Structures are given as C-alpha cells and as structure tokens.
Amino acid sequence: LMPKERKENKVLYAGSDEWINSRTGEVITANQIIKKTDRNGFMITYLSAIINLIESLGNRKMQVVKYILDNMDKSTNTLIITNRELAKKSNVSLDTVSKTLIILKKAKIITTRTGAIMISPELVHKGNKSKEQYLLTKFQEFDDEEK
C-alpha cells in the first residue's frame, strides 16, 4: 500500500485582532485566518465593507447575499436572476429580497437592473488590477443603463 499523499494545510490561524468600525466606533475582536492561495484564483474581498454589510443584515438577508455570492458569474461579477427567483432559490420572501437589495444598493455593494445584479468589483474580484478597472467601468455602465 502506498501512503496517502499528505496535503499541506493551507489555512493558518493568525491570532486575534481588534477591528474598529469607523462608522459606529464599535470595537470587535476577530480571529484572523490566513489562507494560502495562488494569486490567480484568489477572490479578493475587502473586509471592512463586508463587515459593515453583515452588521446591517439579519439572518434571512444574509441567505440572499450568500446565494448571490455563491452563484454569481465570477468573471463578470453578475448574477442574472429576477427578485422572485432569488426569493425562491434563497428560501426567503420577496419582501426580504427587495429590502436586502435596497441595503446593498445604498451601500454601493451592488447595482441592479431588471433581471440582473452586479456586485461591485471593488469588493469581490478575481485576477489583476486592469481587470478590476475594466469591471469598475462595466459596473458604472451597468448602473447607468437602467436610469
């Protein structure tokens, strides 16, 4: 019998640290985890925006956000879906979806148009700086088309 190849643990615990919410002044202690990964496949997420978002959302609304993030097209940051479909797929009411999308829009985390949601490229993107710039332009165009 050949011994199983041991996978290197790519998640490291980096201790805890204090984060200050600049809006409310609230101090939270958070455990930090460093995940080793190569640059190409890395989803870059900006912590403070996500923390602020999570703070303003309840459990049901988080189900909507999780569905959007899990199912969006990672190359364009978009999800083609209606509010009704989103409600059904994330097991929440249509009202919850509407309220969640309003919160996300006000926080400039998403922009929407009929049947589609685009997540801000500043929050979540794969790849390099030039792609982020391109996505940023697309994000603005996407937003303007609905007006």
C-alpha positions as CSV (number, residue, x, y, z in Angstrom):
1,L,0.0,0.0,0.0
2,M,1.2,3.4,-1.0
3,P,0.9,6.1,1.8
4,K,-1.6,8.7,1.0
5,E,-0.1,12.0,-0.1
6,R,-0.4,14.5,2.7
7,K,-1.9,17.8,1.6
8,E,-0.3,20.8,3.2
9,N,-2.7,22.7,5.4
10,K,-3.2,26.0,3.6
11,V,-5.2,27.7,6.3
12,L,-3.2,29.3,9.1
13,Y,-4.6,30.8,12.3
14,A,-3.0,34.2,12.8
15,G,-4.3,35.0,16.3
16,S,-7.0,37.6,17.1
17,D,-7.0,41.3,16.5
18,E,-9.2,44.2,17.2
19,W,-11.1,46.0,14.4
20,I,-12.8,49.3,14.9
21,N,-16.0,50.1,12.9
22,S,-15.2,53.6,11.7
23,R,-18.9,54.5,11.4
24,T,-20.0,53.4,14.9
25,G,-16.7,53.4,16.8
26,E,-17.6,49.8,17.9
27,V,-14.6,47.7,18.6
28,I,-14.8,44.0,17.8
29,T,-12.3,41.2,18.4
30,A,-11.9,38.9,15.4
31,N,-10.0,35.8,14.9
32,Q,-7.8,36.1,11.8
33,I,-7.2,33.3,9.5
34,I,-4.7,33.4,6.6
35,K,-5.5,31.2,3.7
36,K,-2.5,30.5,1.4
37,T,-3.6,30.5,-2.2
38,D,-2.1,31.5,-5.5
39,R,-2.8,35.0,-6.8
40,N,-4.7,33.9,-10.0
41,G,-7.6,32.0,-8.4
42,F,-7.9,34.4,-5.4
43,M,-11.2,36.0,-4.7
44,I,-10.3,39.4,-3.2
45,T,-12.7,40.6,-0.7
46,Y,-12.4,43.9,1.2
47,L,-13.0,43.0,4.9
48,S,-14.4,46.3,6.2
49,A,-17.1,46.6,3.5
50,I,-18.2,43.0,4.2
51,I,-18.1,43.5,8.0
52,N,-20.2,46.7,7.7
53,L,-22.6,44.8,5.4
54,I,-23.0,41.8,7.7
55,E,-23.7,44.2,10.6
56,S,-26.7,45.7,8.9
57,L,-28.2,42.4,7.7
58,G,-30.2,39.8,9.6
59,N,-30.0,36.1,9.1
60,R,-32.6,36.0,6.3
61,K,-30.9,38.8,4.4
62,M,-27.6,37.0,4.7
63,Q,-29.1,34.0,2.9
64,V,-29.8,36.3,0.0
65,V,-26.3,37.7,0.0
66,K,-24.8,34.2,0.2
67,Y,-26.9,33.0,-2.7
68,I,-25.7,36.0,-4.8
69,L,-22.0,35.5,-4.0
70,D,-22.2,31.7,-4.5
71,N,-24.0,31.8,-7.8
72,M,-22.7,35.0,-9.5
73,D,-20.6,34.6,-12.6
74,K,-17.1,35.0,-11.2
75,S,-15.7,36.5,-14.4
76,T,-18.2,39.3,-14.7
77,N,-19.4,39.7,-11.0
78,T,-23.0,39.4,-12.3
79,L,-26.0,37.2,-11.5
80,I,-28.8,37.0,-14.0
81,I,-31.9,36.5,-11.8
82,T,-35.2,38.1,-11.0
83,N,-36.2,39.1,-7.5
84,R,-38.9,36.4,-7.5
85,E,-36.4,33.7,-8.5
86,L,-33.9,35.0,-5.9
87,A,-36.5,34.8,-3.2
88,K,-37.4,31.2,-4.2
89,K,-33.8,30.0,-4.5
90,S,-32.6,31.6,-1.2
91,N,-35.8,30.4,0.6
92,V,-36.9,33.9,1.7
93,S,-39.8,36.2,1.0
94,L,-39.9,38.6,-2.0
95,D,-40.1,41.4,0.6
96,T,-36.8,40.2,2.2
97,V,-35.1,40.1,-1.2
98,S,-36.3,43.6,-2.0
99,K,-35.2,45.0,1.3
100,T,-31.8,43.2,1.1
101,L,-31.1,44.6,-2.4
102,I,-32.0,48.1,-1.3
103,I,-29.5,47.9,1.6
104,L,-26.8,46.5,-0.8
105,K,-27.5,49.3,-3.3
106,K,-27.4,52.0,-0.7
107,A,-24.0,50.6,0.5
108,K,-22.8,50.7,-3.2
109,I,-22.2,46.9,-2.9
110,I,-24.4,46.0,-5.9
111,T,-26.1,47.7,-8.7
112,T,-29.1,46.2,-10.4
113,R,-31.2,46.3,-13.5
114,T,-34.2,44.3,-14.4
115,G,-33.3,40.6,-14.1
116,A,-29.7,41.1,-13.1
117,I,-27.4,42.0,-10.2
118,M,-23.8,43.1,-10.4
119,I,-21.5,43.1,-7.4
120,S,-19.1,46.0,-7.1
121,P,-15.7,45.0,-8.5
122,E,-14.0,46.8,-5.6
123,L,-15.5,44.2,-3.2
124,V,-15.0,40.9,-5.0
125,H,-12.9,40.3,-8.0
126,K,-10.6,37.7,-9.4
127,G,-7.4,38.5,-11.1
128,N,-5.4,41.6,-11.6
129,K,-5.7,45.4,-11.4
130,S,-6.5,46.0,-15.1
131,K,-9.4,43.6,-14.8
132,E,-10.7,45.5,-11.7
133,Q,-10.5,48.7,-13.7
134,Y,-12.5,47.1,-16.5
135,L,-15.1,45.7,-14.1
136,L,-15.4,49.1,-12.5
137,T,-16.2,50.7,-15.9
138,K,-18.7,47.9,-16.6
139,F,-20.2,48.4,-13.1
140,Q,-20.8,52.1,-13.9
141,E,-22.2,51.3,-17.4
142,F,-24.5,48.6,-15.9
143,D,-25.8,51.2,-13.4
144,D,-26.3,53.9,-16.0
145,E,-28.2,51.7,-18.4
146,E,-31.2,51.4,-16.0
147,K,-31.6,55.1,-15.5
